[in-house]
Structure formats: C-alpha cells, structure tokens
Amino acid sequence: NGFAITYLAHDEKQNIDVFIKECALRQFTYREELSLSLCLQQGGADALDLFRKRQMEEARLLYSLDHPRIVSVLRAFSALNTVYTVMPCLSGAFLDRAVEYQPALRCEEHLLPLLKKVLEALHHLHQEGVMHLALKPANIFLTEKAEPVLFDFTEAAAAMNPELYCVVESPGYTATEQLHSGGNVGPWTDIYALGATMYHLITGEHPMRSVDRQCGEDNAPHLFKRPDLQRRYSTGFLRSIDKAFSPFAEERWQSAREWLQALTEEEAPPFVQEIIDLPLTTNKEPDAESSSFVLP
C-alpha cells in the first residue's frame, strides 16, 4: 500500500523465512541509491515521523497479543531513516488474491467456516479492548490450510494513542462512525468492515462507501432478496451479512460473539423429538444371563 512495503527475507540465525514490513510512505519519500536510506521530499517530515511512530506502536501491540489468527511480531527496529517490523512468513495468499486463484472459495461451504474463524479472532481482540479498524480482503491472510490470519493493526494501535490517530479510510469497508472525530466506534465498527468484506467476496462487487449508503444512494436490494445469490447461498447466511453490512451502527450485530452465535444456531438442524411406540411385552423369554429384553 501507500504507507508500507513488505519484503520476503531469510533470517539466517534462526534459519526461517520472514516478512519485513518497512514504513515507506512513498508519496513523501524516495530511496537514496547508494545508502538505501529513505530520504524526504519537501514537506514530508511530519508525515513520515507520524507513520514511523504508528508502525512502532503497531509492533508493540502485536507483540502483546497472542492468538493463532492474529499475525505475530518477532522484532521491530529502526534503520535507514525508517522503522521495520519482522513477522513470521506464512504460506498462502491474502484473501483478495486467494479468491482470484481459487473461485471455489466464494462458496458458502468455504466462506462460512472462514467467517466463523475471523469472528473468533475479532472476539479475542475486542475482549482485549482492541478494535482492528482496517478489516478488508487485503488484510486477511489465508494460509494453505485455509486458516485466516488478520494483518495490518496500524489503525488499531493508533486508535489507542490520540496523538497518533488520523482517519485513514478504506472506501467501501470503513464504517461512517470511524470517519468522525469522537464517533461511536466499537465492535460493531469491525463488524461492518467484515460484512463489507463478505459482501465483496460473494458478489464480486466493490462495496459502496458507507457515507453514501447512509445518504440513501445505495438502492441495491438486500443480499437475501437477490435471485442470483439465493441459488448459491442459504437465506440465513445472506441475512446475517445484510445485518452486519447495515450502514447504521445500531442495526448491526453489536459484537462478534453475537454474529457467531447466530451463524451457529442457523447452521444447527432443528431439534425434532421422534416418538416411537415400543411394545411393552414380548413373547420371548428373558436371557438367563442378562436382565435385558430383545424387542421383536
């Protein structure tokens, strides 16, 4: 993206491949050919300093979190006039690319377990008082074993430090309340971004900006009313995404756990009590070595 560059490297000491994320801020910097240091263009000093601090705060936050579906950080350091974060190398692809390579991933059979696993990770984050605030297909990594891993916690870390926070919108995925200073940001904000992500995956359409949708510019029907989707997805699954994707915070699922429980209940078959009349007597004699009867 425009704020960082990620490299694939090899850690010779530990003999493992790693990702190295460099705070680049390419619109304000250029690389000096001999030293490879980042040099500032005119007027970029304050912006680069802000984003270096944001990335370092992200590294500290990720280092403190411990969940298999949240990217971990091995170390962070300063060099070449910027900062670097070292993360374990994962085999797979980010979700926006993964669905291009494997269109079958768009099927409910694959999306439902994926959605549940992301919700489990979000529930853990929210329990820790952390909002991701940047969920989208490009920030959800899908491993070769179909395990999602959440990336890019820069907004999450910056939101915990008012001096470092600035609004960075991902059009189509950022909820309206996140765009306003003092907006009512909470778990429902990440729910919106995840709903927008699922909308994109099942329709192939980029979601409209939440601000425009609140103003009534989105005249598209709910997902569960679309005939093209009704043939491929269950009504309960589509309705759950519609609720998450509401432009109005009070209409969404209010927590990851709430959405997860709704999906689990929808998936479970209804309980049917079957009454069977069994004969109370039998013509056979009881087994001499057992107190049980064999029913005809």
DATA-V238384 format. One record per run of one state. SS is the DSSP state (helix for helix, strand for strand, loop for the rest). FROM is the first residue (numbers start at 1). LEN is the number of residues. If there is no record, write none. Layout:
SS_FROM_LEN, SS_FROM_LEN
//
This chain:
loop_1_3, strand_4_8, loop_12_4, strand_16_8, loop_24_5, strand_29_3, loop_32_6, strand_38_3, loop_41_4, helix_45_20, loop_65_5, strand_70_1, loop_71_4, strand_75_5, loop_80_2, strand_82_7, loop_89_3, strand_92_3, helix_95_7, loop_102_1, helix_103_4, loop_107_1, helix_108_20, loop_128_9, helix_137_3, strand_140_4, loop_144_4, strand_148_3, loop_151_3, helix_154_6, loop_160_16, helix_176_4, loop_180_7, helix_187_17, loop_204_6, helix_210_5, loop_215_8, helix_223_3, loop_226_1, helix_227_4, loop_231_4, helix_235_10, loop_245_4, helix_249_3, loop_252_4, helix_256_12, loop_268_29
//
